[in-house]
Structure formats: structure tokens, C-alpha cells
Amino acid sequence: MPADLFTVEAWTYNAIDIVVVAARVALRGRLTGWRNMAPDDILMIAVILLYTAETATAHYVVEIWHGLANSGMTDAERAALDPNSTEYYFRVKGSQTQLFGWLVYIVLLWTLKAAWLFFYRRLGTGVDRMPLKINIGFGLVGATFFATFFTVLAACPIEKHWQINPDPGNICQPAVSRPAAFMVITTNLVTDFYIMAIPFPMIWSARISMTKKVGLLVMFSGGLITAVFGGLRCGYILQNSPQGPKLTGEWSCRESFVAVFISNFPVLFPFLHRAWLRSRLGSSSGRGHSSAGGLTPGAGNTKSSGGAIKLSTMGGKAGGGKKGKKYMHPLSLPGETFYDRFGSEEEIIEGKDGADKKDGPKAEEDINVTTEWRVQSHEVDAETVEHERRHRITAGYHAR
């Protein structure tokens, strides 16, 4: 791809993700209050700064340094290259930028992994063994981050990462380093698959249609798409071709764009879905019903206190129907279950923070039933008891 076309592509990706993250932060801040923002929301601000830095790095690699680095040269070419030449300067700066790009890329992806874990911690409050799964995830993400980061940075002396002559070896060529590529692809896949597996038991055991289960599983499996892009990026690195540095910069931007977008979609989905439902309800208000999920304004399917439409799909009660026993999730803790907190897949995605803000003409009212027991007692002395006993005996004798 020509350099100018890639520049347009890369910065377009960046602009889209900036809009997506800004929308997420704004909607979540409005919902929970700016002082009550969740850790995953705050991390997204750092993510977009990192992604902008990565886009700028890829722009420099492709547009400014013309894809040159300390790789793709024979020993004779290295010896013949004048240290005062423009090519030598581009190759040194290109290698330094490649190394910086690797480090920003790693920090960005692992920050996204941490954001996913914080999101699942909000999502699965009250679910049995969820804290253990999340803590294991944090430990795995932390350990793999340091292992990957320092493998790329400290695999060889720092100054050798941009050495031209003599050949520093593949491990010290950041644009095409095989050890760095193998390390990143391995740790990235391991952590992605673990994080994707966390919500699967909750979704699969939920009382919803198979279509909705598959939809939720696909939405939470976006890491597979990111893994494909990451595999392509590492594949170009392992080819060790003259175009390797350029292609690596291009595919790192594409992978990061997809990763940032997918990481924000589950949080934005309930807001988009609710807006769509409102538009459908508004367009059919004259008929008194809506075809969107069978909702009837003013009937049993009402807006919850968090502003989400209760679709009665994830173990909730059917609106306006029979009274039924609330479905208890097999992974839930007694007394404070997953479905006591979340009544639909919207509320599962949005999290319990939405329960503090009312949205709509009237919030759903709770019905509290109180049973009061009164126990009365009185004292009777022994003489009175004996008198009553003799009276009953006498009354029975005269009755004969």
C-alpha cells in the first residue's frame, strides 16, 4: 500500500476509536456520575492515548522512515553503508521507532486485557467463583505483561537494537525479531483465550434462547478477531522480508483498531439497543404496541431503574404474565445471585451501576410483602390449673 494511503487509513482508524471511546466515557459518566466511573472506563482513556501514540509511531515508520530499519541487509551492504548518509540515518531512526512501537503495542494490548477483567468483575458480582477467576486473570495478565515487555526490551543491549554494522543478529532487529514475535503471539493468545472463557459459563447456563446465547458469545469472543490480526502481524515479521517493517507497522494499527473497538462494543451495546427500542416504540405508539421484543408501553415490560428495557430473557419475570419462580443461575451464590442483580442481557452488559439512575416516565415500583407474627403469653399459677382440671372432670361425670 502506498505510504500516503496508509496514513489516511491509520488516522481514520484512530479517529473512529476516539469517537467510540469518547461515547463510552460520556455515556458511562452520565449514567454513574463522573466520580463513580469504573476502572475499566478510566483505563479506556489511557487506551486511546496509547493507541494514538501507536498510530503516530506507525506513521513515522511508514511515511517518514520509509519502512527502513537495521534488518534486510547483507553483510556487504552493512559495511558499505556510509554512517553519514541519509539511508543510515533512516535505518537507525526506523529501528528506534520500531522498538518504541513494540513497547507501546504491548502496553496497549495488556491495558485492554486489564479493562476486560475489570468489566467482568462488575458483570459477575455475586456469581460463584467469579472473584477467583478474575484474580487468576489479573495474575496471568501481570505475569505475561512483564515477561513480554522485557523480552522485547532487554533481549539484547539497548543500543544494539539500532546497530547497523556489524550485524547485531535477528534478536536485536526489532522490526523482524523472531523471539519477540513468538513471545508476543504466545502470551497474547493465552491471555485472550482465558479472558474470553470467563463469561461463557454464565451465558451458556442462562435461560435465554439459543440465538441470544450465540449472539452474546460472539460479542464476548471478539478477541478471536484480534488474534487473527495479531497472527498476520507476526507472520510478516517472521518472513524477514525487506517490506517486513512497513507491513508490521500497518498491521499493528489494524490490530489495535479492532481490539479497541471490540473492547468498547459490549459497553456501548445496551445504550444503542435501548435507543433502537425507543425509536421502535415511538414509531408504533399509535398502535399501542411494538414489535421490538413484544414490548407494550405501560405493560409488564417497563424500563428498569437503570434505564434498560427488561426483556425477561436472562431469568427475569415475564411482564404481565403469571407469577413464576425466578430462575436461579447454577453458578450463583445464595442470597445475592447473578439474576437478582441483572434481569436481562442488557443489564448484564451495562452492569449494576445503572441501577442508581432513573430514566423514563416512571420507574418500576417494588412490592414488599411483610408478614407480622404476634405471640401472646400469660402466666397461670398451679392452683388455678388444678381447679380447672377438677372442673372438667366433674363436668364430664354429670354429663353421663
PAVEX-150814 format. One record per residue (C-alpha): residue in one letter; y, z, x. Coordinates in nm, 3 decimals, always signed. Example, Ala and Ser with C-alpha at 12.3 -4.5 7.8 and 13.67 -1.06 7.14 Angstrom:
% PAVEX-150814
<a <-0.450 +0.780 +1.230>>,
<s <-0.106 +0.714 +1.367>>,
//
This chain:
% PAVEX-150814
<m <+0.000 +0.000 +0.000>>,
<p <+0.349 -0.084 +0.134>>,
<a <+0.541 +0.222 +0.251>>,
<d <+0.824 +0.181 +0.002>>,
<l <+0.581 +0.157 -0.293>>,
<f <+0.403 +0.472 -0.181>>,
<t <+0.737 +0.651 -0.154>>,
<v <+0.812 +0.570 -0.517>>,
<e <+0.460 +0.674 -0.620>>,
<a <+0.466 +1.005 -0.431>>,
<w <+0.805 +1.118 -0.555>>,
<t <+0.720 +1.012 -0.910>>,
<y <+0.415 +1.238 -0.895>>,
<n <+0.634 +1.518 -0.766>>,
<a <+0.891 +1.470 -1.044>>,
<i <+0.619 +1.480 -1.313>>,
<d <+0.473 +1.802 -1.177>>,
<i <+0.818 +1.960 -1.152>>,
<v <+0.870 +1.888 -1.523>>,
<v <+0.524 +2.024 -1.608>>,
<v <+0.572 +2.348 -1.412>>,
<a <+0.927 +2.395 -1.544>>,
<a <+0.800 +2.355 -1.900>>,
<r <+0.522 +2.606 -1.840>>,
<v <+0.753 +2.864 -1.686>>,
<a <+1.018 +2.817 -1.956>>,
<l <+0.772 +2.845 -2.246>>,
<r <+0.590 +3.141 -2.096>>,
<g <+0.920 +3.314 -2.016>>,
<r <+1.035 +3.263 -2.373>>,
<l <+0.705 +3.394 -2.505>>,
<t <+0.661 +3.702 -2.287>>,
<g <+1.012 +3.768 -2.156>>,
<w <+1.124 +3.682 -1.806>>,
<r <+1.050 +4.032 -1.677>>,
<n <+0.694 +4.020 -1.810>>,
<m <+0.587 +3.694 -1.651>>,
<a <+0.222 +3.691 -1.548>>,
<p <+0.125 +3.649 -1.181>>,
<d <-0.017 +3.301 -1.244>>,
<d <+0.318 +3.191 -1.389>>,
<i <+0.507 +3.322 -1.088>>,
<l <+0.264 +3.157 -0.848>>,
<m <+0.337 +2.821 -1.010>>,
<i <+0.695 +2.842 -0.886>>,
<a <+0.561 +2.877 -0.532>>,
<v <+0.315 +2.594 -0.601>>,
<i <+0.584 +2.343 -0.693>>,
<l <+0.783 +2.432 -0.380>>,
<l <+0.471 +2.378 -0.170>>,
<y <+0.393 +2.051 -0.343>>,
<t <+0.747 +1.927 -0.282>>,
<a <+0.706 +2.015 +0.087>>,
<e <+0.375 +1.829 +0.098>>,
<t <+0.532 +1.523 -0.067>>,
<a <+0.811 +1.525 +0.190>>,
<t <+0.552 +1.556 +0.468>>,
<a <+0.353 +1.259 +0.338>>,
<h <+0.679 +1.063 +0.305>>,
<y <+0.756 +1.127 +0.672>>,
<v <+0.401 +1.036 +0.780>>,
<v <+0.401 +0.703 +0.595>>,
<e <+0.767 +0.599 +0.582>>,
<i <+0.928 +0.750 +0.894>>,
<w <+0.646 +0.770 +1.148>>,
<h <+0.472 +0.456 +1.014>>,
<g <+0.133 +0.628 +1.000>>,
<l <+0.117 +0.677 +1.377>>,
<a <-0.045 +0.980 +1.540>>,
<n <-0.238 +1.070 +1.855>>,
<s <-0.551 +0.900 +1.722>>,
<g <-0.679 +0.542 +1.703>>,
<m <-0.613 +0.463 +2.071>>,
<t <-0.833 +0.370 +2.365>>,
<d <-0.803 +0.550 +2.697>>,
<a <-0.635 +0.244 +2.847>>,
<e <-0.378 +0.232 +2.569>>,
<r <-0.304 +0.601 +2.613>>,
<a <-0.248 +0.558 +2.987>>,
<a <-0.027 +0.255 +2.937>>,
<l <+0.196 +0.408 +2.670>>,
<d <+0.539 +0.498 +2.808>>,
<p <+0.633 +0.860 +2.722>>,
<n <+0.993 +0.742 +2.673>>,
<s <+0.900 +0.472 +2.425>>,
<t <+0.963 +0.480 +2.052>>,
<e <+0.592 +0.450 +1.977>>,
<y <+0.516 +0.753 +2.192>>,
<y <+0.782 +0.949 +2.004>>,
<f <+0.647 +0.838 +1.667>>,
<r <+0.293 +0.932 +1.763>>,
<v <+0.395 +1.280 +1.877>>,
<k <+0.607 +1.345 +1.570>>,
<g <+0.343 +1.193 +1.346>>,
<s <+0.078 +1.427 +1.485>>,
<q <+0.302 +1.730 +1.444>>,
<t <+0.378 +1.629 +1.086>>,
<q <+0.008 +1.576 +1.016>>,
<l <-0.069 +1.927 +1.137>>,
<f <+0.208 +2.071 +0.922>>,
<g <+0.081 +1.868 +0.628>>,
<w <-0.270 +2.010 +0.670>>,
<l <-0.140 +2.367 +0.661>>,
<v <+0.084 +2.308 +0.357>>,
<y <-0.204 +2.132 +0.182>>,
<i <-0.437 +2.429 +0.238>>,
<v <-0.181 +2.687 +0.125>>,
<l <-0.106 +2.481 -0.187>>,
<l <-0.468 +2.440 -0.297>>,
<w <-0.559 +2.803 -0.234>>,
<t <-0.247 +2.923 -0.418>>,
<l <-0.366 +2.721 -0.716>>,
<k <-0.706 +2.888 -0.690>>,
<a <-0.541 +3.232 -0.697>>,
<a <-0.337 +3.126 -1.002>>,
<w <-0.657 +3.024 -1.183>>,
<l <-0.811 +3.364 -1.111>>,
<f <-0.506 +3.549 -1.243>>,
<f <-0.516 +3.328 -1.551>>,
<y <-0.884 +3.406 -1.614>>,
<r <-0.813 +3.775 -1.569>>,
<r <-0.565 +3.754 -1.857>>,
<l <-0.801 +3.534 -2.056>>,
<g <-1.109 +3.754 -2.030>>,
<t <-0.967 +4.103 -2.078>>,
<g <-1.242 +4.310 -2.242>>,
<v <-1.529 +4.076 -2.154>>,
<d <-1.823 +4.239 -1.986>>,
<r <-1.841 +4.185 -1.607>>,
<m <-1.526 +3.972 -1.607>>,
<p <-1.338 +4.205 -1.364>>,
<l <-1.634 +4.183 -1.124>>,
<k <-1.636 +3.802 -1.139>>,
<i <-1.260 +3.789 -1.083>>,
<n <-1.273 +4.033 -0.789>>,
<i <-1.553 +3.834 -0.628>>,
<g <-1.342 +3.523 -0.678>>,
<f <-1.041 +3.680 -0.507>>,
<g <-1.259 +3.786 -0.216>>,
<l <-1.409 +3.437 -0.186>>,
<v <-1.070 +3.267 -0.208>>,
<g <-0.917 +3.501 +0.050>>,
<a <-1.203 +3.466 +0.298>>,
<t <-1.222 +3.086 +0.271>>,
<f <-0.844 +3.052 +0.298>>,
<f <-0.822 +3.231 +0.632>>,
<a <-1.133 +3.055 +0.764>>,
<t <-0.998 +2.712 +0.670>>,
<f <-0.638 +2.774 +0.773>>,
<f <-0.725 +2.898 +1.121>>,
<t <-0.996 +2.636 +1.174>>,
<v <-0.730 +2.368 +1.133>>,
<l <-0.460 +2.551 +1.325>>,
<a <-0.647 +2.721 +1.607>>,
<a <-0.941 +2.489 +1.672>>,
<c <-0.768 +2.387 +1.993>>,
<p <-0.449 +2.492 +2.175>>,
<i <-0.146 +2.416 +1.960>>,
<e <+0.021 +2.172 +2.200>>,
<k <-0.296 +1.961 +2.221>>,
<h <-0.261 +1.868 +1.853>>,
<w <+0.001 +1.611 +1.955>>,
<q <-0.118 +1.531 +2.308>>,
<i <-0.139 +1.158 +2.380>>,
<n <-0.277 +1.130 +2.734>>,
<p <-0.540 +1.226 +2.825>>,
<d <-0.733 +1.202 +2.500>>,
<p <-0.745 +1.558 +2.354>>,
<g <-1.062 +1.486 +2.154>>,
<n <-1.120 +1.443 +1.783>>,
<i <-1.089 +1.813 +1.707>>,
<c <-0.729 +1.804 +1.833>>,
<q <-0.629 +1.495 +1.637>>,
<p <-0.503 +1.639 +1.306>>,
<a <-0.489 +1.303 +1.130>>,
<v <-0.863 +1.236 +1.174>>,
<s <-1.013 +1.572 +1.274>>,
<r <-1.374 +1.582 +1.155>>,
<p <-1.417 +1.963 +1.189>>,
<a <-1.104 +2.017 +0.980>>,
<a <-1.220 +1.767 +0.717>>,
<f <-1.569 +1.918 +0.689>>,
<m <-1.429 +2.270 +0.670>>,
<v <-1.177 +2.188 +0.400>>,
<i <-1.413 +1.987 +0.180>>,
<t <-1.685 +2.256 +0.202>>,
<t <-1.469 +2.559 +0.128>>,
<n <-1.271 +2.369 -0.134>>,
<l <-1.581 +2.266 -0.327>>,
<v <-1.744 +2.610 -0.306>>,
<t <-1.438 +2.790 -0.440>>,
<d <-1.366 +2.524 -0.705>>,
<f <-1.718 +2.538 -0.848>>,
<y <-1.716 +2.918 -0.855>>,
<i <-1.379 +2.932 -1.033>>,
<m <-1.482 +2.664 -1.283>>,
<a <-1.800 +2.858 -1.367>>,
<i <-1.617 +3.178 -1.465>>,
<p <-1.519 +3.084 -1.825>>,
<f <-1.835 +2.887 -1.906>>,
<p <-2.040 +3.181 -2.049>>,
<m <-1.753 +3.281 -2.280>>,
<i <-1.707 +2.928 -2.411>>,
<w <-2.075 +2.840 -2.441>>,
<s <-2.159 +3.159 -2.637>>,
<a <-1.862 +3.126 -2.871>>,
<r <-1.913 +3.049 -3.238>>,
<i <-1.742 +2.710 -3.245>>,
<s <-1.859 +2.355 -3.291>>,
<m <-2.026 +2.173 -3.006>>,
<t <-1.735 +1.927 -2.997>>,
<k <-1.485 +2.207 -2.934>>,
<k <-1.713 +2.367 -2.676>>,
<v <-1.735 +2.041 -2.485>>,
<g <-1.358 +1.996 -2.512>>,
<l <-1.289 +2.339 -2.368>>,
<l <-1.548 +2.295 -2.095>>,
<v <-1.390 +1.964 -1.994>>,
<m <-1.043 +2.119 -1.994>>,
<f <-1.156 +2.401 -1.765>>,
<s <-1.353 +2.162 -1.541>>,
<g <-1.051 +1.974 -1.410>>,
<g <-1.140 +2.089 -1.061>>,
<l <-1.406 +1.817 -1.056>>,
<i <-1.135 +1.550 -1.062>>,
<t <-0.953 +1.728 -0.782>>,
<a <-1.277 +1.744 -0.583>>,
<v <-1.320 +1.365 -0.615>>,
<f <-0.970 +1.302 -0.481>>,
<g <-1.031 +1.553 -0.201>>,
<g <-1.354 +1.376 -0.113>>,
<l <-1.172 +1.042 -0.088>>,
<r <-0.910 +1.200 +0.136>>,
<c <-1.171 +1.344 +0.371>>,
<g <-1.364 +1.015 +0.361>>,
<y <-1.065 +0.830 +0.505>>,
<i <-1.033 +1.097 +0.773>>,
<l <-1.396 +1.062 +0.877>>,
<q <-1.364 +0.684 +0.910>>,
<n <-1.128 +0.736 +1.206>>,
<s <-0.960 +0.404 +1.138>>,
<p <-0.608 +0.304 +1.251>>,
<q <-0.497 +0.335 +0.887>>,
<g <-0.651 +0.683 +0.858>>,
<p <-0.329 +0.887 +0.899>>,
<k <-0.146 +0.675 +0.643>>,
<l <-0.428 +0.685 +0.388>>,
<t <-0.471 +1.057 +0.440>>,
<g <-0.107 +1.120 +0.354>>,
<e <-0.128 +0.904 +0.042>>,
<w <-0.443 +1.064 -0.096>>,
<s <-0.328 +1.418 -0.020>>,
<c <-0.032 +1.359 -0.254>>,
<r <-0.254 +1.217 -0.526>>,
<e <-0.499 +1.505 -0.500>>,
<s <-0.225 +1.767 -0.511>>,
<f <-0.057 +1.596 -0.807>>,
<v <-0.380 +1.608 -1.008>>,
<a <-0.451 +1.967 -0.901>>,
<v <-0.107 +2.095 -1.006>>,
<f <-0.114 +1.905 -1.337>>,
<i <-0.464 +2.022 -1.431>>,
<s <-0.386 +2.382 -1.338>>,
<n <-0.097 +2.390 -1.585>>,
<f <-0.257 +2.199 -1.872>>,
<p <-0.463 +2.488 -2.020>>,
<v <-0.147 +2.699 -2.045>>,
<l <+0.064 +2.419 -2.196>>,
<f <-0.207 +2.302 -2.436>>,
<p <-0.155 +2.572 -2.704>>,
<f <+0.218 +2.500 -2.718>>,
<l <+0.156 +2.126 -2.750>>,
<h <-0.119 +2.178 -3.007>>,
<r <+0.097 +2.411 -3.213>>,
<a <+0.384 +2.160 -3.207>>,
<w <+0.146 +1.890 -3.323>>,
<l <+0.015 +2.110 -3.605>>,
<r <+0.368 +2.191 -3.716>>,
<s <+0.455 +1.822 -3.730>>,
<r <+0.144 +1.755 -3.938>>,
<l <+0.218 +2.048 -4.169>>,
<g <+0.577 +1.930 -4.207>>,
<s <+0.474 +1.575 -4.291>>,
<s <+0.227 +1.691 -4.557>>,
<s <+0.419 +1.989 -4.700>>,
<g <+0.489 +1.792 -5.019>>,
<r <+0.115 +1.776 -5.092>>,
<g <+0.069 +2.147 -5.030>>,
<h <-0.196 +2.100 -4.767>>,
<s <-0.259 +1.947 -4.428>>,
<s <-0.549 +1.754 -4.289>>,
<a <-0.495 +1.911 -3.947>>,
<g <-0.781 +2.154 -3.935>>,
<g <-0.776 +2.208 -4.310>>,
<l <-0.474 +2.438 -4.295>>,
<t <-0.286 +2.529 -4.609>>,
<p <+0.063 +2.676 -4.578>>,
<g <+0.070 +3.021 -4.724>>,
<a <-0.307 +3.047 -4.742>>,
<g <-0.553 +3.227 -4.525>>,
<n <-0.485 +3.023 -4.212>>,
<t <-0.149 +3.161 -4.109>>,
<k <+0.045 +3.198 -3.791>>,
<s <-0.056 +3.490 -3.582>>,
<s <+0.196 +3.729 -3.437>>,
<g <+0.187 +3.529 -3.114>>,
<g <+0.281 +3.210 -3.289>>,
<a <-0.064 +3.049 -3.258>>,
<i <-0.237 +2.891 -3.554>>,
<k <-0.559 +3.074 -3.633>>,
<l <-0.825 +2.808 -3.671>>,
<s <-1.105 +3.061 -3.722>>,
<t <-1.321 +2.889 -3.467>>,
<m <-1.385 +3.147 -3.197>>,
<g <-1.539 +3.423 -3.402>>,
<g <-1.241 +3.485 -3.628>>,
<k <-1.248 +3.529 -4.006>>,
<a <-1.223 +3.225 -4.229>>,
<g <-0.894 +3.218 -4.408>>,
<g <-0.901 +3.277 -4.783>>,
<g <-1.280 +3.289 -4.793>>,
<k <-1.545 +3.557 -4.808>>,
<k <-1.519 +3.872 -4.616>>,
<g <-1.757 +3.844 -4.328>>,
<k <-1.853 +4.048 -4.030>>,
<k <-1.652 +3.949 -3.722>>,
<y <-1.867 +3.779 -3.465>>,
<m <-1.924 +3.995 -3.158>>,
<h <-1.946 +3.800 -2.836>>,
<p <-2.262 +3.882 -2.640>>,
<l <-2.058 +3.934 -2.322>>,
<s <-1.808 +4.167 -2.488>>,
<l <-1.760 +4.534 -2.435>>,
<p <-1.797 +4.753 -2.748>>,
<g <-1.472 +4.878 -2.897>>,
<e <-1.248 +4.630 -2.717>>,
<t <-1.410 +4.292 -2.742>>,
<f <-1.307 +3.948 -2.644>>,
<y <-1.275 +3.834 -3.004>>,
<d <-1.081 +4.142 -3.109>>,
<r <-0.811 +4.009 -2.878>>,
<f <-0.841 +3.634 -2.931>>,
<g <-0.903 +3.474 -3.266>>,
<s <-0.910 +3.106 -3.170>>,
<e <-0.933 +2.880 -2.870>>,
<e <-0.553 +2.852 -2.873>>,
<e <-0.516 +3.224 -2.837>>,
<i <-0.788 +3.229 -2.572>>,
<i <-0.588 +2.982 -2.365>>,
<e <-0.249 +3.134 -2.439>>,
<g <-0.355 +3.490 -2.357>>,
<k <-0.281 +3.822 -2.512>>,
<d <+0.086 +3.814 -2.410>>,
<g <+0.163 +3.604 -2.715>>,
<a <+0.081 +3.897 -2.942>>,
<d <+0.417 +4.060 -2.885>>,
<k <+0.640 +3.787 -3.024>>,
<k <+0.660 +3.678 -3.389>>,
<d <+0.702 +3.312 -3.471>>,
<g <+0.720 +3.172 -3.819>>,
<p <+0.847 +3.278 -4.160>>,
<k <+0.615 +3.573 -4.191>>,
<a <+0.372 +3.734 -3.956>>,
<e <+0.021 +3.817 -4.065>>,
<e <+0.004 +4.170 -4.207>>,
<d <-0.270 +4.410 -4.109>>,
<i <-0.462 +4.604 -4.376>>,
<n <-0.550 +4.959 -4.280>>,
<v <-0.810 +5.148 -4.485>>,
<t <-0.808 +5.524 -4.449>>,
<t <-1.088 +5.742 -4.579>>,
<e <-0.999 +6.107 -4.620>>,
<w <-1.260 +6.380 -4.649>>,
<r <-1.172 +6.724 -4.778>>,
<v <-1.408 +7.011 -4.719>>,
<q <-1.356 +7.335 -4.909>>,
<s <-1.538 +7.660 -4.850>>,
<h <-1.526 +8.014 -4.991>>,
<e <-1.681 +8.341 -4.893>>,
<v <-1.928 +8.525 -5.118>>,
<d <-2.048 +8.874 -5.044>>,
<a <-2.412 +8.975 -5.060>>,
<e <-2.377 +9.190 -5.373>>,
<t <-2.238 +8.901 -5.576>>,
<v <-2.519 +8.671 -5.461>>,
<e <-2.784 +8.924 -5.567>>,
<h <-2.615 +8.974 -5.905>>,
<e <-2.616 +8.603 -5.978>>,
<r <-2.980 +8.572 -5.876>>,
<r <-3.089 +8.851 -6.117>>,
<h <-2.880 +8.693 -6.393>>,
<r <-3.062 +8.360 -6.354>>,
<i <-3.399 +8.535 -6.361>>,
<t <-3.308 +8.728 -6.678>>,
<a <-3.171 +8.420 -6.850>>,
<g <-3.494 +8.235 -6.776>>,
<y <-3.708 +8.520 -6.920>>,
<h <-3.513 +8.530 -7.252>>,
<a <-3.535 +8.155 -7.278>>,
<r <-3.914 +8.183 -7.308>>,
//
